[in-house]
Amino acid sequence: MRYNKDMKEAGNMSTLESTISMLRIMPEADVQVIFEMTKKLFDGKASSFAPVSKQQILDDVDASAVQIKQGKTIKASDAIQELRTTYGL
């Protein structure tokens, strides 16, 4: 296993420790890209983490059920491949 000078063995690091370790060795330009993307995750009503009401959750479940009945679904493996292609993973 590789060690960073002030980090634990890589396999024993917490998620936070691993993230900090990666950020320390990344070029500043890459760190800035990650910072901007992270800000977007928590920015306003478009945020994936914005609070929603119980009714909104139930409405979303109902809408999903309708889409499933209409056959508007894709295989999970296809969705994952699309994400990989889109984001270069």
Secondary structure, 3 states (H helix, E strand, C coil): CCCCCCCCCHHHCCHHHHHHHHHHHCCHHHHHHHHHHHHHHCCHHHCCCCCCCHHHHHHHHHHHHHHHHCCCCCCHHHHHHHHHHHHCC
